[in-house]
Amino acid sequence: MSGFTAALALLGMVLLVLGAVYVAAWVLRVSRPPLLAKPFAGGLPPAEHAFSRYHVRWYAITMLFLAFDMEMIFMYPWTLVISAVGPSSVIEMFSFLGVLLAGVIYAWREGALRWA
């Protein structure tokens, strides 16, 4: 059997198994009516549907959270190699933190953190 024939046979077997899995899932599925508005935040009865829109203020908070989450993702490996790299790594990290601090000060000054 040549390499091309073996690859085609393997592809055929994969497609056959994939089709069998889809057919088994379709046959064994449990039919339920679609969910309506159910509790999704802390178990309290919902005041609105789960797929409703959020207020635009939440996007600014989300972006700030992601920015500081990325900061933590970059700071953890930095703490592991700081002694091996030397003082240049300290300067680089504080310049990175300075850029983030400038972004927070700008957001604060523009009123992105105000709720009212």
N, C-alpha and C positions, 0 to 999 in steps of 0.2 A: 504494500500500500504506500503510495507516495505521500509526501507531506501535504500536498494540496487536498488529496482525497481524505486524509485524516482530519484536516481542519474543517472540511465540509461536513464530515460525519459528526464531529464534535459540535459544530454549529447546529446541525439537524437535531442532535440529541438535546441540546440546550433549549432550542425552540419547542421541542416536543414536551419536555419537562415543564417549561414555562406555560405552555398551553394547558397542560394537565393541572397545574396549580391554579390557573384562572378558572378553569371549569369546576374544580373542586370547591373553590371559594364561592363561585356562583351557586352551586348546588347546595352547599352547606350553610349559606348565609341565613341570618335571622332577620326576618322582615319586621321592621318596627315603623310606626308612624314618625314623621319628622318631628324633632323637638321644637317646641315653641319657646317662649321666654321662660327660662328656668333660672334659679339662683346661680350666679357666676362670680359674685364678689363677696366673700365672707359668709355665704349661706343665708343672707337676708333676701327677702322677696325682692325681685328686681323692680326698679322704678321705670326702666325702659328696656328695650330689647338689647341683647348682647352684641348685636352687630351695628348698633347705633354709632353715630359719629361722636368723636371727642372734641372738646373745645380746643381751639388753636393754642391756648396757653400751655397745654400739656406737651406740645411738640418742643417748645423751648426747654422745658425741664428735661425732656427725654434726651435732647441733644447735649445738655450739660452733663447728665448722667453718663452718656456714652463717652464724652470727652474725658471725664475723670475715671471711668472704667478703663479706657485705653491707657491712661496714665499709670494705673496700677499694673496693667499687663506689661508695660515697658519698664516699670520700676523693679518688679520682682527679679528678672534676670540681671538687671543692673546691680542689684545688691549682691548677687552671687559672684560677679566678676570684678567688682570695684577694686579689690586689693591687687588683682593681677594686672589690670589696665593702668591704674595709677591716677594721678590728679586730673588728667584730661577728661576722664569719665565723670568726675565730680562737676567739672565746668560744663560739660555737655548736658548733664542731667539738670543742673540749675538753670541753664538757658532754656531747656525744654519746659521746665516748671514756670519760668518767667513768661514764656509764650502763652501757656495755659492761664496764668494769672492775668495777663493782659486781656485775654478773651473774656474772663469772668468780670473783670472791671468794666470792659466795654459793654457786656450784657447788662450789668447792674446799672451803668450810667444811662443806657438806652431804655431802661424800664422793663427788660425782659423778665425780671424776677418779681415784678409787682403783680399782685392778683386783682387789685381793684382798679 
